[in-house]
Each structure stands twice: as C-alpha cells, then as structure tokens.
Amino acid sequence: MKILVINAGSSSLKYQLIDMETEKVLAKGGCERIGIQGGKLTHKANGETFVIEKELPNHTEAITLVLQQLVDKKAGVIKSMDEIDAVGHRVVASGETFTKTTLITDENMKELEKLSELAPLHNPAAILGINACRAIMPNKKMAMVFDTSFHATMPDYAYMYAIDYDDYKKYKVRRYGFHGTSHKFVSGEAAKYLKKKPEELKIITCHLGNGSSISAVKGGKCIDTSMGFTPLAGVPMGTRSGDIDCAAVEFLCRKKGMDMAEGNTYLNKKCGMLGISGVSSDFRDLAAARDEGNDRARLALEMFEYSCKKYIGAYMAALGGLDCIVFTAGVGENDVGVRAAILKDLDGLGIKLDPKKNSFKNDGSIHEISADDSKVRILVIPTNEELVIARETAALL
C-alpha cells in the first residue's frame, strides 16, 4: 500500500509518498507561494532534488504539479496515479466532532467547515488541500488525521476551563491540544526504545520548536497537554505569547487601540521569543544574541526554559511519577543548551542529565542523554508526523 500524505498551508503544501510495506519515503517535497507570485516546487526522489519554478495560482494547480512529478520519467517513483492507494490529510482542529482519524466524505467535509473558527489559521488551508485533491483524484479514498485526536483521551477535569458550563456545552470552549501526531509518535518510539509496553509507562513529551507543546502520556494515552482551545496557550513560543491572564489581554487591547481580532493576531504573531527579545523568533539567533550580551535575548530564552521546566514538574505530579522525558521537534532535537537549561536542578526529582551525552551530533536516530544514575530516562527522538498520518490512514482503510 502506498499512501500520499498532504499537509496544506494557506500558501504552502508539503507532501510525502510512503510505501507502507517498508514505511520508506519514496518521495517528498513542498510547494511554496501558492496564490502568490513566485511559486516553486521542491521535489526530492531517487536521491536527487528537483526544483520547478512555476506560478501556482491555487492548491489544485499545486497538487497537480506534485502528481506530475510523482509519475515523471526522471523525477517520479511510480508509473501512474493508480499506485497511490489513499491520501492522508493533516488537519489541525477536530473540535469534539471528530475524535479519531476519519474518512473524508461530503457529509464530513460539511462538519469540518464548521470547525474552521477553532483554527482559523490552519483548518481553512487544510480544507483547500482536501478539496483540491478530491477534484483531481475523485475516486481515491482519503482520510483526515487530526492534530487533536491524540489528546481526546484527556479526562474532563483536565480539558475543561472553569467557565459557565452551559457556555462550554454551547460553544465547545475547552482544551483541545495540538501536535498530537508528534506526541503520539515519539511516546510510542520511547516505549519501543525502553523495551516496555506503552501501558507500563509514564512519559512527558516535549515538542519544542517555533510552536511548542508539552504532553503528559500515561499508559500510552494523553492525560494533559499545554496547548489549549487554540495553539496559542502553553509555553511561550517563537511568536506566540503562551499562557497569559485574560484580563491582561483586554487591558492591552484597550491601551493599544486594538479590537479582539487584532489582539489575537498580536498574541500569535508579535509576542513570544520575538516580542521579548526584539531580535528573532529563531532560537539559534537568540542564542547568538545572548552570547553577544543581548539581555533581552537572554530573558526570552530563560522565560521559555523556565516555563518548560514548570510544565515538566506539574505533569510529573499529574502522572504520579515519571519514567521518561522525550525531547523532539526543531529545538528539542537540536538545541543542546535549551535541553540542559530546562533540566537543570531537577536532580531532586530523579531527573539528571549527562552533559556529554547531551552534546551528541544529531544523526536522525534516538539518543539517550540521561546520566547513568538518573531515575528518569531522558531521550531525544526525531519526530515523524507524516508517518503517523500514513499509518492512521492505512489503518482506517
């Protein structure tokens, strides 16, 4: 079985074609600047990289170009589209309507449209990608795989906000969590590495990147996660504020002359590491600026690291103990200094880092960075959200 995985953004589209018998990536790539002048496709297959500069007025044109490359004599990896058995689409928000991977039908698409307001930056883009694929490949089975599905196992006392209960029932305002495919993948890989059944483990997974979230995973199921109703909540991120007093938001809007929509954009796009440092949202830039004596860059990094440390402590309590901490995603997999700062002074909780092991060269494999006498195992595991989407799609079909 070959599964095509699609992750559509508002002006971009990433894809992978995966052979599920071996879970090998046959081809992958991405389209940039869809609907914007200067469109480009970067396609990787057969050990080569192919770049095509072409205007891509919409997602249909982008996906058509992708499919052309997949069957191309030189850049292709399949003889015809008949070899693609199904398509798995990444969708960010499921609301309470969908709690697991779901087959795409006309009826389900109508329900998905209603959920766009829960993730206005992400879901409409996913819908564009799905509709484009359905137009080009009307007879292919397709699935929508949700970032939120893994967190659907949270108990009500963990996902509820203390608002009027009738408003929760009417508007479905609650904690949903995100990055679920990543948290699911790395927690599963941790169990394999530790040679344990997921049911036997208590794990904290730290997906740290430009967007970051931390999850508590007990017995293979998520019991809590840092992101909330939207991906804005939790630890401070590249440009997102993370947790903030709601009254402070109203105060800022009033002082800056913003309405709530503008305030939401402000918190999502102009805050976080960028807002605090005034330098960049990129952690590499922040580290360089801090090392050159920029105190605001130092402050931004320490705020991030302190917030992650607090979530680890809180989730250790929620789990009733801890077997393993996992770091993943761009920052989690690559930033030696951030990992060390987050885990500093946690010896009293049985969490002890080995500085030498932590300084490994990232080669795409799993690395254990805990000290030999650490009671909690500490792992760095490269995430693979596309593989989870492909697995979920194959399982559904």
Residue pairs with C-beta under 8 A, 6 or more apart in sequence:
1 19
1 20
1 21
1 85
1 86
1 394
1 397
2 17
2 18
2 19
2 20
2 26
2 78
2 83
2 84
2 85
3 17
3 18
3 20
3 84
3 85
3 86
3 87
3 88
3 389
3 390
3 393
3 394
4 15
4 16
4 17
4 70
4 84
4 86
4 87
4 88
5 15
5 16
5 17
5 18
5 87
5 88
5 89
5 90
5 386
5 389
5 390
5 393
6 13
6 14
6 15
6 63
6 87
6 88
6 89
6 90
6 129
6 130
6 133
7 13
7 14
7 15
7 89
7 90
7 129
7 385
7 386
7 389
8 14
8 59
8 89
8 90
8 125
8 126
8 128
8 129
8 130
8 132
9 122
9 125
10 34
10 121
10 124
10 125
10 128
11 32
11 33
11 34
11 35
11 36
12 30
12 31
12 32
12 33
12 34
13 30
13 31
13 34
13 59
13 62
13 63
13 66
13 129
14 28
14 29
14 30
15 28
15 29
15 30
15 66
16 25
16 27
16 28
16 386
16 390
17 25
17 26
17 27
17 28
17 70
17 77
17 78
17 84
18 24
18 25
18 26
18 386
18 387
18 390
19 26
20 390
20 391
20 394
23 387
23 390
23 391
25 386
26 45
26 77
26 78
27 43
27 44
27 45
27 69
27 70
27 75
27 76
27 77
28 43
28 44
28 45
28 386
29 41
29 42
29 43
29 44
29 45
29 66
29 69
30 41
30 42
31 39
31 40
31 41
31 56
31 62
31 65
31 66
32 39
32 40
32 41
32 42
33 39
33 40
33 56
34 56
34 57
34 58
34 59
34 61
34 62
35 56
35 57
35 58
37 55
38 53
38 55
39 53
39 54
39 55
39 56
39 57
39 62
40 51
40 52
40 53
40 54
41 50
41 51
41 52
41 54
41 56
41 62
41 65
41 66
41 69
42 49
42 50
42 51
43 49
43 50
43 51
43 52
43 66
43 69
43 75
44 50
45 69
45 70
45 75
45 76
45 77
46 75
46 77
48 75
50 69
50 74
50 75
52 65
52 69
54 65
55 61
56 62
56 65
58 128
58 132
59 128
59 129
59 131
59 132
60 132
60 135
60 136
62 132
63 129
63 132
63 133
63 136
64 136
67 81
67 136
67 137
69 75
69 76
70 76
70 77
70 78
70 81
70 84
71 78
71 79
71 80
71 81
78 84
81 137
84 137
84 140
85 140
85 141
85 397
86 140
86 141
86 142
86 143
86 393
86 394
86 397
87 133
87 137
87 140
87 141
87 142
87 143
87 393
88 142
88 143
88 144
88 145
88 389
88 390
88 392
88 393
89 104
89 126
89 129
89 130
89 133
89 142
89 143
89 144
89 145
89 389
90 126
90 145
90 147
90 181
90 385
90 389
91 112
91 122
91 123
91 126
91 144
91 145
91 146
91 147
92 119
92 122
92 123
92 126
92 146
92 147
92 148
92 178
92 231
93 115
93 118
93 119
93 122
93 123
93 146
93 147
93 148
93 176
93 178
94 115
94 146
94 147
94 148
94 149
94 152
94 176
95 114
95 115
95 118
95 148
95 172
95 176
96 172
96 174
97 111
97 114
97 115
98 108
98 111
98 112
98 144
98 146
98 149
99 149
99 152
100 146
100 149
100 152
101 143
101 144
101 145
101 146
101 149
101 392
101 393
101 395
101 396
102 108
102 143
102 144
102 146
102 396
103 141
103 142
103 143
103 396
104 130
104 134
104 142
104 143
104 144
108 144
109 127
109 130
109 131
112 123
112 126
112 127
112 130
112 144
113 127
115 123
116 123
116 124
116 127
118 172
118 176
118 229
118 230
119 230
119 231
121 268
126 144
130 142
130 144
133 140
133 142
134 142
141 397
143 392
143 393
143 396
143 397
145 181
145 388
145 389
145 392
145 393
146 180
147 177
147 178
147 179
147 180
147 181
148 176
148 177
148 178
148 180
149 180
150 177
150 180
150 181
150 183
150 184
150 215
150 222
151 159
151 175
151 176
151 177
151 178
151 180
151 183
151 215
151 222
151 225
152 222
153 221
153 222
153 223
154 175
154 177
154 222
154 223
154 224
154 225
155 223
158 175
158 223
158 224
158 318
159 174
159 175
159 176
159 177
160 168
160 174
160 175
161 168
161 173
161 174
161 175
161 228
161 229
163 173
167 173
168 174
173 229
174 229
175 225
175 227
175 228
175 229
175 233
176 227
176 228
176 229
177 213
177 215
177 222
177 225
177 226
177 227
177 228
178 211
178 213
178 225
178 227
178 231
179 207
179 211
179 213
179 215
179 227
179 329
180 222
181 385
181 388
181 389
181 392
182 205
182 207
182 328
182 329
182 383
182 385
182 388
183 205
183 207
183 213
183 215
183 217
183 222
183 225
184 388
185 383
185 384
185 385
185 387
185 388
186 205
186 207
186 326
186 328
186 381
186 383
187 198
187 201
187 203
187 205
187 215
187 217
187 220
187 326
188 198
188 220
189 366
189 381
190 201
190 203
190 205
190 324
190 326
190 379
190 381
191 197
191 198
191 200
191 201
191 203
191 220
193 366
193 368
193 379
193 381
194 201
194 323
194 324
194 377
196 323
197 220
198 219
198 220
199 219
199 220
200 219
201 217
201 218
201 219
201 220
201 323
201 324
202 216
202 217
202 218
202 219
202 319
202 320
202 321
202 322
202 323
202 324
203 216
203 217
203 218
203 322
203 323
203 324
203 325
203 326
204 214
204 215
204 216
204 217
204 311
204 312
204 315
204 316
204 319
204 322
204 324
204 325
204 326
205 214
205 215
205 217
205 326
205 328
206 212
206 214
206 308
206 312
206 325
206 326
206 327
206 328
206 332
206 342
207 213
207 214
207 215
207 328
207 329
207 332
207 383
208 308
208 327
208 328
208 329
208 330
208 331
208 332
208 335
208 338
209 238
209 329
209 330
209 331
209 332
210 237
210 238
210 239
210 281
210 282
210 330
211 231
211 237
211 238
211 240
212 226
212 234
212 235
212 237
212 304
212 308
212 329
212 331
213 225
213 226
213 227
213 231
213 234
213 235
214 225
214 226
214 234
214 235
214 308
214 311
214 312
214 315
215 222
215 224
215 225
215 226
215 315
216 222
216 223
216 224
216 225
216 315
216 318
216 319
217 223
218 319
223 318
223 319
224 315
224 318
225 234
226 233
226 234
226 235
226 311
227 233
227 234
228 234
231 240
232 240
232 241
232 242
232 264
232 267
232 268
233 242
233 243
234 242
234 243
234 307
234 311
235 242
235 243
235 304
235 307
235 308
235 311
236 242
236 271
236 272
236 273
236 276
236 300
236 303
236 304
236 307
237 272
237 273
237 304
238 272
238 273
238 274
238 281
238 282
239 268
239 269
239 270
239 271
239 272
239 273
239 274
239 275
239 281
240 267
240 268
240 271
240 272
241 267
241 268
241 271
241 272
241 275
242 272
242 307
243 307
244 267
249 263
249 267
252 258
252 263
252 266
253 259
253 260
253 262
253 263
256 263
256 266
258 266
272 281
272 300
273 280
273 281
273 283
273 286
273 300
273 301
273 304
274 280
274 281
276 296
276 299
276 300
276 303
277 286
277 289
277 294
277 296
277 297
277 299
277 300
278 296
279 285
279 286
279 289
279 294
279 296
279 297
279 300
280 286
280 289
283 301
283 330
283 331
283 335
283 338
284 335
285 297
286 297
286 300
286 301
287 297
287 301
287 335
287 337
289 297
290 297
290 298
290 301
301 338
301 341
302 341
304 338
305 338
305 341
305 342
308 342
309 342
309 343
309 344
309 346
312 325
312 342
312 346
312 351
313 346
313 349
315 322
316 322
316 349
322 349
322 350
322 351
322 376
323 376
323 377
324 376
324 377
324 378
324 379
325 343
325 351
325 376
325 377
325 378
325 379
326 379
326 380
326 381
327 333
327 339
327 378
327 379
327 380
327 381
328 380
328 381
328 382
328 383
329 383
331 338
332 338
332 339
332 380
333 362
333 380
333 381
333 382
333 383
334 362
336 358
336 359
339 353
339 358
339 369
339 380
340 353
340 355
340 358
343 351
343 352
343 353
343 378
344 353
346 352
349 376
350 374
350 375
350 376
351 370
351 374
351 375
351 376
351 378
352 370
352 371
352 373
352 374
352 375
352 376
353 369
353 370
353 371
353 374
353 378
354 369
354 370
354 371
354 372
354 374
357 367
357 368
357 369
357 370
357 371
358 369
360 367
360 369
360 380
362 380
362 382
364 382
365 382
366 379
366 380
366 381
366 382
367 379
367 380
368 377
368 378
368 379
368 380
369 378
369 379
369 380
370 376
370 377
370 378
370 379
